[in-house]
């Protein structure tokens, strides 16, 4: 099953001419954790982490996260 939320963090890093390692250091995440987020291998993100990313990259959450509309998402909770 694919996740309807896509992470566009690499796009924002490129726009800001920043390396993932620099971002990880500034927000207090390990490079491994940030890599997992960038490659969409996580099931969630803490709001405080998202806020730090937005602060450092001078962006909004919508610049980093995208959503592919799928009505089936209403029923995902029933499967877990």
N, CA and C of each residue as an Amber inpcrd file, in Angstrom:
protein
   240
   0.8430000  -1.1770000   0.0000000   0.0000000   0.0000000   0.0000000
   0.8920000   1.2440000   0.0000000   0.6240000   2.1840000  -0.8820000
   1.3850000   3.4230000  -0.9200000   0.7360000   4.4410000   0.0010000
   1.5680000   5.2920000   0.5420000   1.0680000   6.3330000   1.4360000
   0.5740000   7.5100000   0.6120000  -0.5550000   8.0970000   1.0000000
  -1.0790000   9.2350000   0.2510000  -0.3090000  10.5300000   0.5220000
   0.5150000  10.5400000   1.5640000   1.3120000  11.7220000   1.8890000
   2.6950000  11.5540000   1.2660000   3.1100000  12.5580000   0.4930000
   4.4420000  12.5340000  -0.1080000   5.3110000  13.6000000   0.5540000
   6.5660000  13.2820000   0.7460000   7.5230000  14.1910000   1.3700000
   8.4050000  14.7960000   0.2810000   8.3680000  16.1190000   0.1700000
   9.1480000  16.8370000  -0.8420000  10.3220000  17.5790000  -0.2050000
  10.8980000  16.9970000   0.8090000  11.9670000  17.6570000   1.5480000
  13.1920000  17.9080000   0.6780000  13.5100000  16.9870000  -0.2100000
  14.6710000  17.1670000  -1.0850000  14.5150000  18.3930000  -1.9810000
  13.2900000  18.6710000  -2.3990000  13.0330000  19.8450000  -3.2340000
  13.3520000  21.1140000  -2.4540000  12.8930000  21.1760000  -1.2150000
  13.1440000  22.3760000  -0.3960000  14.6270000  22.5030000  -0.0540000
  15.2850000  21.4000000   0.2000000  16.7240000  21.4500000   0.4670000
  17.4620000  22.0160000  -0.7410000  17.0900000  21.5760000  -1.9300000
  17.7380000  22.0710000  -3.1480000  17.4670000  23.5620000  -3.3420000
  16.2360000  23.9700000  -3.0970000  15.8960000  25.3910000  -3.2520000
  16.6910000  26.2760000  -2.2990000  16.9590000  25.7450000  -1.1140000
  17.6930000  26.5140000  -0.1010000  19.1920000  26.2770000  -0.1790000
  19.6020000  25.4520000  -1.1430000  21.0150000  25.1020000  -1.3150000
  21.6270000  24.6030000   0.0030000  20.9130000  23.6860000   0.6210000
  21.3320000  23.1270000   1.9010000  21.4380000  21.6180000   1.7750000
  22.4100000  21.0560000   2.4410000  22.5850000  19.6080000   2.4590000
  21.7550000  19.0350000   3.6060000  21.3200000  17.7990000   3.4300000
  20.5250000  17.1300000   4.4500000  21.2960000  17.0540000   5.7720000
  22.5930000  16.8470000   5.6870000  23.4180000  16.7660000   6.9000000
  23.3390000  18.0650000   7.6950000  23.3680000  19.2000000   7.0020000
  23.2760000  20.5020000   7.6800000  21.9200000  20.6420000   8.3680000
  20.8590000  20.2780000   7.6750000  19.5190000  20.3760000   8.2530000
  19.4110000  19.4810000   9.4790000  19.8780000  18.2450000   9.3670000
  19.8190000  17.3100000  10.4920000  20.5100000  17.8900000  11.7210000
  21.6880000  18.4770000  11.5260000  22.4210000  19.0680000  12.6460000
  21.6440000  20.2150000  13.2750000  21.0570000  21.0700000  12.4460000
  20.3640000  22.2530000  12.9560000  19.0710000  21.9250000  13.6860000
  18.4090000  20.8450000  13.3030000  17.1340000  20.5180000  13.9540000
  17.2640000  19.4270000  15.0090000  18.4590000  18.8690000  15.1490000
  18.6880000  17.8820000  16.2000000  18.2060000  16.4780000  15.8670000
  18.2190000  16.1270000  14.5950000  17.8840000  14.7620000  14.1750000
  19.1490000  14.0830000  13.6690000  19.1630000  12.7680000  13.7510000
  20.2890000  12.0510000  13.1540000  20.1080000  12.0700000  11.6360000
  21.1880000  11.8980000  10.9260000  21.1100000  11.8410000   9.4690000
  20.2480000  10.6570000   9.0300000  20.3040000   9.5770000   9.7890000
  19.5000000   8.3960000   9.4680000  18.0190000   8.7060000   9.5860000
  17.6300000   9.3790000  10.6660000  16.2230000   9.7300000  10.8470000
  15.7460000  10.6540000   9.7320000  16.5530000  11.6420000   9.3900000
  16.1760000  12.5690000   8.3310000  16.1040000  11.8370000   6.9900000
  17.0130000  10.9310000   6.7450000  16.9960000  10.1540000   5.5110000
  15.7200000   9.3230000   5.4110000  15.3030000   8.7320000   6.5070000
  14.0730000   7.9410000   6.5130000  12.8580000   8.8210000   6.2060000
  12.8570000  10.0390000   6.7140000  11.7750000  10.9710000   6.4100000
  11.8020000  11.3440000   4.9300000  12.9870000  11.6650000   4.4300000
  13.1330000  12.0710000   3.0260000  12.7010000  10.9840000   2.0590000
  12.9100000   9.7240000   2.4240000  12.5680000   8.6100000   1.5450000
  11.2150000   7.9910000   1.8920000  10.4550000   8.6850000   2.7280000
   9.0880000   8.2860000   3.0860000   9.0270000   6.9030000   3.7410000
  10.0260000   6.5860000   4.5600000  10.0560000   5.3030000   5.2570000
   9.5980000   5.4350000   6.7040000   8.9240000   6.5300000   7.0220000
   8.3660000   6.7330000   8.3580000   6.8510000   6.7990000   8.2370000
   6.1780000   6.5210000   9.3290000   4.7170000   6.5600000   9.3180000
   4.1850000   7.8820000   9.8580000   5.0590000   8.7160000  10.3780000
   4.6090000   9.9870000  10.9250000   5.7820000  10.8960000  11.2330000
   5.4380000  12.1280000  11.5880000   6.4400000  13.1180000  11.9670000
   5.8520000  13.9400000  13.1080000   6.6680000  14.2310000  14.0850000
   6.2140000  15.0550000  15.2090000   6.0700000  16.4970000  14.7430000
   5.0720000  17.1740000  15.2570000   4.8480000  18.5660000  14.8830000
   6.0300000  19.4500000  15.2610000   6.6860000  19.1600000  16.3760000
   7.8310000  20.0010000  16.7630000   8.9920000  19.8100000  15.7800000
   9.1590000  18.6030000  15.2560000  10.1870000  18.3630000  14.2350000
   9.8350000  19.0860000  12.9480000   8.5770000  19.0140000  12.5590000
   8.1200000  19.7070000  11.3550000   8.3090000  21.2110000  11.4980000
   8.0170000  21.7390000  12.6810000   8.1910000  23.1750000  12.9280000
   9.6590000  23.5810000  12.7980000  10.5590000  22.7590000  13.3170000
  11.9920000  23.0600000  13.2150000  12.4530000  23.0550000  11.7600000
  11.9770000  22.0630000  11.0040000  12.3350000  21.9930000   9.5860000
  11.8530000  23.2520000   8.8690000  10.6150000  23.6440000   9.1360000
  10.0560000  24.8340000   8.4880000  10.8180000  26.0940000   8.8850000
  11.2150000  26.1920000  10.1300000  11.9680000  27.3590000  10.5910000
  13.3040000  27.4480000   9.8630000  14.0400000  26.3520000   9.8460000
  15.3690000  26.3460000   9.2280000  15.2830000  26.5760000   7.7210000
  14.2870000  25.9700000   7.0710000  14.1680000  26.0960000   5.6120000
  13.3170000  27.2980000   5.1910000  12.7950000  28.0370000   6.1760000
  11.9620000  29.2050000   5.9040000  10.8420000  28.8470000   4.9220000
  10.0220000  27.8760000   5.3540000   8.9360000  27.4160000   4.4980000
   7.7390000  27.0370000   5.3560000   6.7110000  26.5690000   4.7310000
   5.5000000  26.1070000   5.4010000   5.3930000  24.5890000   5.2410000
   4.6350000  23.9130000   6.1160000   4.4930000  22.4560000   5.9830000
   4.0450000  22.0240000   4.5900000   3.1900000  22.8110000   3.9450000
   2.7110000  22.4530000   2.6030000   3.8220000  22.4820000   1.5610000
   4.9280000  23.1520000   1.8690000   6.0690000  23.1460000   0.9480000
   6.8330000  21.8270000   1.0240000   6.6360000  21.1090000   2.1150000
   7.3720000  19.8720000   2.3730000   6.5070000  18.6320000   2.1680000
   5.2420000  18.7450000   2.5260000   4.3320000  17.6110000   2.4710000
   3.2710000  17.8270000   1.4010000   2.9360000  16.7740000   0.6910000
   1.8990000  16.8300000  -0.3300000   0.9660000  15.6490000  -0.0980000
  -0.2630000  15.7890000  -0.5520000  -1.2710000  14.7520000  -0.3380000
  -1.9170000  14.3700000  -1.6590000  -1.9230000  13.0780000  -1.9450000
  -2.6190000  12.5440000  -3.1090000  -4.0110000  12.1170000  -2.6550000
  -5.0330000  12.7940000  -3.1500000  -6.4070000  12.5320000  -2.7330000
  -6.8140000  11.1040000  -3.0680000  -7.3460000  10.4230000  -2.0490000
  -7.8250000   9.0610000  -2.2280000  -8.9550000   8.8180000  -1.2310000
 -10.1940000   8.6930000  -1.6920000 -11.3180000   8.4610000  -0.7780000
 -11.1400000   7.2300000   0.0970000 -10.3410000   6.2740000  -0.3290000
 -10.1040000   5.0720000   0.4680000  -9.3980000   5.3910000   1.7820000
  -8.7680000   6.5780000   1.8830000  -8.0830000   6.9500000   3.1210000
  -9.0360000   6.9920000   4.3090000 -10.3130000   7.2070000   4.0650000
 -11.2910000   7.2340000   5.1520000 -11.4010000   5.8810000   5.8270000
 -11.0310000   4.8390000   5.1320000 -11.2040000   3.4870000   5.6520000
  -9.9030000   2.8500000   6.1230000  -8.7880000   3.5650000   6.0100000
  -7.4990000   3.0090000   6.4240000  -7.4720000   2.6870000   7.9070000
  -8.0950000   3.5220000   8.7340000  -8.0920000   3.2980000  10.1800000
  -8.7750000   1.9760000  10.5320000  -9.7570000   1.5760000   9.7460000
 -10.4710000   0.3300000  10.0190000  -9.5900000  -0.8980000   9.8180000
  -8.5500000  -0.7590000   8.9780000  -7.6790000  -1.9000000   8.6700000
  -6.6100000  -2.1130000   9.7280000  -6.2770000  -1.0720000  10.5050000
  -5.1790000  -1.1720000  11.4770000  -5.6330000  -1.6420000  12.8060000
